[in-house]
Amino acid sequence: MSVRGFFAGVFGCMVLASMALPQQPSGGRMAQDTVAGKGHSGESAVPAAESDTVRNAAARKAGTDRSGTSPAQSTRRVVDFEADVMRPVKIGDSSVLNLLGNVIFYHNGAVITCDSAIRYNAKRMECFKNVVINKDSTYIYGDRADYNGDLNIARVYGPIIKMVDGDATLYTYNFSFNTLDNIGQYSGGGTMSQKDNLLESKRGYYYADTRDMICVEQVEIRNPDYRIKSDSAGYNMDTEIATFYLKTYIWNEKGEILSADRGSYDRKTADYRFTSDAYILTRNQELWADSLDYNSATEDAVLRSDIQLRDEEHKVIAFGDYGLYWGGRQEAMLTKEPAMVNYDPKQDTLYMRSDSMFLYTVPHGEGRIIDSLVETSDEELIDSLPADTTLRSGDGLTEATEQTVVTEDIPQPGQEKIEESIDTSGGGPAPLTKEERKRLKAEEKRLKRAAKEAARAARQGKKNVLEEPGDPEESGKGNVPADSLSLRRDERAGQEVAADTLAERTTLVTPARIEADSLLAATPADTTAQDSVDRIVRAYHNVRIFRSDFQAVCDSLVAFSYDSTAHLYIDPVLWSENNQVISEIIDIYSRNQQIEKAVFVGEPIMISQVDSAHFNQVKGKVIEALFRNNEIYRTDVNGNGQTYYYMTEDDRPDDIIGFLVAECADISFFMEEKQVTSIVYRGSPVYSIYPMDKIPEEQEQFLPGFKWLPERRPLLKDVFTRTIRPSQRERYESMPQPSFPLTDAIMRHKEQMIRDGVWRERNDRISVDAQNFIRGLGY
């Protein structure tokens, strides 16, 4: 006979409704007993769906909220109950109610069932054996539980407590559940599994309404896409979004290591959102930013504030305060004071800054076709930039003078003239594209220039080289005295220059030396193995470059990885030591990350300061400087060479003794230890040498286009103001990945208890009697 039937027959229903038992005595069992009970119970045949259906129907009938709790019930202080047998038990001056068989408690929409219980008063009770707590889809299993209706807290005890919510299962040692807020809390270690996700932590919280798991201390999360280690992280079972609140480390399936102080990861969309101290480590790169959005599927990223990108392969570090990266196209943009550092230990560090920087990646061999500034209009250039890129008007990119980049060997002097064999008519089996026609046109110009150079070299040959003093070929004309300038006098000049008036301590070069050192004999382009892709870097507006041995400025720059060239456009200036070069375009060629040559095109003028009022100057159509170990060892002026040169004594470099004015077809300067050791004039040089006190008033001392621009010369502080973060690669790569020790310990303990017969895996559901009882309450 049930307790409800017993009271209905003896006292009537109103006795049950008005019954109030004494309070629990001081030092009672509920406060002291913390030893978990042990026992077994049979499985209920009632499926979870049926239990939920009954509860939802009752909720609709009573007008409850989504958690199954009505407004009246949420403030209800009495806990409804039912049992097969109920007996009062006297304890001192008080008494409690002992409930036996199919015990049911109902409060705040939550059901608690067990084999037996003690009801201390209308708000407090203790449950024993086969305890199940259920609300909505959440089920909690334990050996013992106590419930406080004032606090709405059920504390569950057992060797291992199990909680199930849909496809999520938690195992832990200590667990409590708030039946009003639907929040569970565990401690002592817990492990949650859901689909292919696994979470563990020392303690945590489970929000049943939103299915959020908040893990604290020694947090580790894993699934096939990533592994996470943190001290505070959350995970939503429905959205599969992991959120972290303290320093967190992530190892993903691509072999990347990511970390941040705060952020989230959405597994369904593969989106990382880091909002504090973000870091990404890849095979060749390290990336820092204050915050970033990164999609690991597309590898697209948005970077914000204090960005640093370190590229180990190319020994480059890039900086900025806003950046975009498109992984599919391998393209990037940096703005807000971007800067770049080349830190190759084999050479001096190079620094560069501009208003914006772009990085493009194209299939190998297509870099020049796609990206040449010579072949691209402003409209085409803007169209090629990433979406949402804004360039201010007046770039002037199309104002750059046309250039020709020579990548093949140029014929040596004496070789036959190169025949023009390039057909630009556009014929062939298929019409030529616009890009192909432009390439052929550029190639035609290059070959014509090469042919012209070869023909001129063949015609001039040895007679364009000034002989050493005392050369037998000059014996009939008289040797030039050794202490003279050692220049061959041009008969057409009609000027008499005393041989001993001025001194020039230079050693002239022989034809053999010219042939060995000539640009015509320069080594071909680097033949080292090429990448499968070419990289193109563009820098726009206010470009500044600093290295200890040279500095440069310009408005725009483009650099290509496939031939290791950099091209400076729009008012470029380059400085080296006390030398300054101005031209319309500057082309810099490198090999093995060392400068090989620099070519100045478009009214170039090279200026060297002698003192505050006097400047050595060289001008021509094209000036080429050759480098060895990053130092200039030769400079060639090709076409319309002009020289203004102030001569000094070797032992008194500050004492100017003469002024040389010379014109010829070509000029070569040879240097050792940064000093000019010899000068070669080719093509019938015409010259004048004046003592300083006899320079005619009509003689100009500044070549056309002369500009001395020390104010534009950048210092390191003008180019680079960032703080370089040290590499974290070694620390991150040696960091142990999540190993889930808490999960391993709980699983071993569970298996041992199952073998010992003191614990079993339970999946109980609410019985039909309990469902009928709840339905009868009318909630």
Order of alpha helices (4+ residues) and beta strands (2+ residues): alpha-alpha-alpha-alpha-alpha-beta-beta-beta-beta-beta-beta-beta-beta-beta-beta-beta-beta-beta-beta-beta-beta-beta-beta-beta-beta-beta-beta-beta-beta-beta-beta-beta-beta-alpha-alpha-alpha-alpha-beta-beta-beta-beta-beta-beta-beta-beta-beta-beta-beta-beta-beta-beta-alpha-alpha-alpha-alpha
